[in-house]
Structures are given as structure tokens and as C-alpha cells.
């Protein structure tokens, strides 16, 4: 059951990062600004992070560990 919960959270996170538009008012950019970092996220960063979360969920779902 815990494995299913983790996979669900990773998929939701993948959708959130992969499809959320990049803008100055996006939650991602606001969080980076809140941390005081001088970094602008771009489209490729969003796609990369979304893809990584998706691949991690696939690896966990197909693992033999229960």
C-alpha cells in the first residue's frame, strides 16, 4: 500500500512539474525567489524534472521490492 502511495505522489509530481507553465508567478519560481536564489527556471528544467519523477515512478512500480 505504501508503494502505491509513493508511486501516486511521484506521478502527481511529474504532472505538476511537466505541464505547469513557466512564468514569474508560478509556484516553482515563487519558491526559488523565497529561498533567495537568483535563478530563473526555464521550460527545459520543467520537462527534465517532470521526466525524472515519471521515470522514478516507473522504476519503483516495476521493482521486485514489495
C-alpha positions in Angstrom: 0.0 0.0 0.0 2.9 2.4 0.8 4.4 1.6 -2.6 1.2 2.6 -4.3 1.1 5.9 -2.4 4.7 6.7 -3.3 4.1 6.0 -7.0 0.9 8.1 -6.9 2.8 11.0 -5.4 5.5 10.7 -7.9 3.1 10.7 -10.8 1.2 13.7 -9.5 4.5 15.5 -9.0 5.5 14.6 -12.6 2.3 16.1 -14.0 2.7 19.2 -11.8 6.3 19.8 -13.0 5.9 18.6 -16.6 2.8 20.5 -17.5 2.7 23.6 -15.3 3.6 26.7 -17.4 6.8 28.6 -16.7 6.1 32.2 -15.6 7.2 34.7 -12.9 4.1 33.9 -10.8 4.4 30.1 -11.0 4.7 28.3 -7.6 8.2 27.0 -8.7 9.6 30.4 -9.3 8.0 31.9 -6.2 9.6 29.2 -4.1 13.0 29.8 -5.7 12.6 33.6 -5.0 11.5 32.8 -1.4 14.7 30.9 -0.9 16.7 33.9 -2.1 18.2 32.2 -5.1 18.9 34.2 -8.2 17.8 31.5 -10.7 15.2 31.5 -13.5 13.7 28.2 -14.3 13.0 27.5 -17.9 10.9 25.1 -19.9 13.6 22.5 -20.3 14.1 22.4 -16.5 10.4 21.7 -16.0 10.4 19.0 -18.6 13.5 17.4 -17.2 12.2 17.4 -13.6 8.8 16.0 -14.8 10.5 13.3 -16.8 12.7 12.3 -13.8 9.8 12.0 -11.5 7.9 9.9 -14.0 10.9 7.6 -14.7 11.4 7.2 -10.9 7.8 6.1 -10.5 8.2 3.6 -13.3 11.3 2.1 -11.8 9.6 1.9 -8.4 6.5 0.3 -9.8 8.4 -2.4 -11.7 10.8 -3.2 -8.9 10.6 -6.5 -7.1 10.6 -4.9 -3.7 7.2 -5.0 -2.1 
